[in-house]
Amino acid sequence: MKKKNNSELFISPTHGPLSFEEVVERLVTYRKGNLDFPYRVIIGTDSQEVKREGTNFVTALILHRVGQGGIYFWHKTNGIATFNLRQRILQEAVFSLEFAEKLTQKLAAIGLLEDNFEIHVDIGRFGPTREMISEVTGMIRGSGFEVKIKPAAFGAAKVADRHV
């Protein structure tokens, strides 16, 4: 088995460590496993500041078979310098957007870009992030993706948060 590059390493609770290409293969296999249900592709990033080490970010990719559960994968980036909450939230959105662009390009190249894509951001109408809602959601919508905020943003607030 080929050793995986840590900058491209994804973890699956079901399949273990995977490369980006292997993640795409698993998505395709899962998607083709049952064509009777609609699917949602959900991408969300969460972060946690670690004193003297920077901020750790986890991006989660969820393929939700509506009404039948789903599978997910996550990727961690450690030690990014951030200076405040605003910068962290913007970086979370950028990581999600960059990954969504990469994934949509790959899925389009293999003819599987029919699913609904959502980017979940860890911001909401209550708390200190409420002032950033229009800025962050506008950035994501302007990039062509549907966006969800808390409490509907489980991709970031629950799945990614679990691994940060």
C-alpha positions as CSV (number, residue, x, y, z in Angstrom):
1,M,0.0,0.0,0.0
2,K,1.3,3.5,-0.9
3,K,2.1,5.8,2.0
4,K,-0.3,8.7,2.2
5,N,0.8,12.4,2.2
6,N,-0.4,13.9,5.5
7,S,-1.4,17.1,3.8
8,E,-3.9,15.1,1.8
9,L,-4.9,12.6,4.5
10,F,-8.5,12.1,5.3
11,I,-9.9,9.9,8.0
12,S,-13.1,7.8,7.7
13,P,-14.6,6.2,10.8
14,T,-15.5,3.3,8.5
15,H,-12.5,3.1,6.1
16,G,-9.6,4.5,8.1
17,P,-7.0,6.9,6.5
18,L,-7.5,7.7,2.9
19,S,-6.1,9.9,0.1
20,F,-8.4,12.4,-1.6
21,E,-8.6,10.1,-4.6
22,E,-9.7,7.2,-2.3
23,V,-12.3,9.4,-0.7
24,V,-13.7,10.2,-4.1
25,E,-13.8,6.5,-4.9
26,R,-15.7,5.8,-1.6
27,L,-18.2,8.6,-2.4
28,V,-18.9,7.2,-5.9
29,T,-19.3,3.6,-4.5
30,Y,-21.6,4.8,-1.8
31,R,-23.6,7.0,-4.2
32,K,-24.1,4.2,-6.7
33,G,-25.0,1.7,-3.9
34,N,-28.5,3.0,-3.8
35,L,-29.9,5.2,-6.5
36,D,-33.4,5.4,-5.0
37,F,-32.7,8.2,-2.6
38,P,-31.7,11.8,-3.0
39,Y,-28.2,12.8,-1.7
40,R,-26.6,15.8,-0.2
41,V,-22.9,16.6,-0.2
42,I,-22.1,18.6,2.9
43,I,-18.8,20.3,3.7
44,G,-18.1,22.1,7.0
45,T,-15.0,23.3,8.8
46,D,-14.5,24.0,12.5
47,S,-11.5,25.2,14.4
48,Q,-9.9,25.3,17.8
49,E,-7.2,27.6,19.1
50,V,-4.3,25.8,20.7
51,K,-2.1,28.1,22.9
52,R,1.4,28.6,21.4
53,E,0.6,26.2,18.5
54,G,-1.8,28.2,16.4
55,T,-5.3,27.1,15.3
56,N,-6.3,23.6,14.3
57,F,-8.9,23.3,11.6
58,V,-11.0,20.2,10.7
59,T,-12.9,20.0,7.4
60,A,-15.6,17.4,7.2
61,L,-17.1,15.9,4.1
62,I,-20.5,14.2,4.6
63,L,-22.4,12.3,1.9
64,H,-26.0,12.2,3.3
65,R,-28.3,9.6,1.8
66,V,-31.5,11.5,2.7
67,G,-33.6,9.2,4.9
68,Q,-30.9,6.5,5.2
69,G,-27.9,8.0,7.0
70,G,-24.6,8.7,5.3
71,I,-20.8,8.5,5.4
72,Y,-18.3,11.1,6.3
73,F,-14.6,11.9,6.1
74,W,-12.5,14.5,7.8
75,H,-9.1,16.3,7.2
76,K,-7.1,18.1,9.9
77,T,-4.8,21.1,9.4
78,N,-2.7,22.1,12.4
79,G,-1.0,25.2,13.6
80,I,-2.4,28.0,11.4
81,A,-1.8,31.4,12.8
82,T,-5.0,33.3,13.6
83,F,-5.4,36.5,15.6
84,N,-9.0,36.8,16.4
85,L,-12.4,35.1,16.1
86,R,-13.3,36.9,12.9
87,Q,-10.1,35.6,11.2
88,R,-10.8,32.1,12.4
89,I,-14.3,32.1,11.0
90,L,-13.2,33.5,7.7
91,Q,-10.5,30.8,7.5
92,E,-13.0,28.1,8.2
93,A,-15.2,29.3,5.3
94,V,-12.1,29.5,3.0
95,F,-11.1,26.0,3.8
96,S,-14.6,24.7,3.1
97,L,-14.8,26.7,-0.1
98,E,-11.4,25.5,-1.4
99,F,-12.3,21.9,-0.6
100,A,-15.8,22.3,-2.2
101,E,-14.2,23.7,-5.4
102,K,-11.7,20.8,-5.5
103,L,-14.4,18.2,-5.0
104,T,-16.8,19.7,-7.5
105,Q,-14.1,19.8,-10.1
106,K,-13.2,16.1,-9.5
107,L,-16.9,15.0,-9.5
108,A,-17.6,17.0,-12.6
109,A,-14.7,15.3,-14.4
110,I,-16.1,11.9,-13.7
111,G,-19.7,12.9,-14.5
112,L,-21.1,12.7,-10.9
113,L,-21.9,16.4,-10.2
114,E,-25.6,16.0,-9.8
115,D,-25.8,16.1,-6.0
116,N,-26.8,19.1,-3.9
117,F,-23.8,20.7,-2.3
118,E,-24.0,22.6,1.0
119,I,-21.4,24.4,3.0
120,H,-22.1,24.5,6.7
121,V,-20.5,27.3,8.7
122,D,-20.1,27.5,12.5
123,I,-21.9,30.8,12.9
124,G,-25.3,31.7,14.1
125,R,-27.8,34.3,15.0
126,F,-26.8,34.2,18.7
127,G,-23.3,34.9,20.1
128,P,-20.3,36.8,18.8
129,T,-20.5,35.4,15.2
130,R,-23.9,36.9,14.4
131,E,-22.3,40.0,13.0
132,M,-20.5,38.0,10.4
133,I,-23.5,36.1,8.9
134,S,-24.1,38.3,5.8
135,E,-20.4,38.5,5.0
136,V,-19.7,34.8,5.3
137,T,-22.9,33.6,3.7
138,G,-22.5,36.1,0.9
139,M,-19.0,34.9,0.2
140,I,-20.2,31.3,0.0
141,R,-23.3,32.0,-2.1
142,G,-21.2,34.2,-4.4
143,S,-19.1,31.1,-5.0
144,G,-22.1,29.2,-6.1
145,F,-22.8,27.0,-3.1
146,E,-25.8,26.7,-0.7
147,V,-24.9,27.7,2.8
148,K,-26.3,26.7,6.2
149,I,-25.7,28.4,9.5
150,K,-26.4,27.1,13.1
151,P,-28.5,25.4,14.1
152,A,-28.8,23.7,10.6
153,A,-25.0,23.7,10.2
154,F,-24.3,20.2,11.6
155,G,-21.4,19.6,9.2
156,A,-19.3,22.2,10.9
157,A,-20.9,22.4,14.4
158,K,-21.2,18.7,15.0
159,V,-19.2,16.5,12.6
160,A,-16.1,18.7,12.1
161,D,-16.3,19.8,15.8
162,R,-16.0,16.2,16.9
163,H,-12.6,15.9,15.4
164,V,-11.0,19.3,16.1
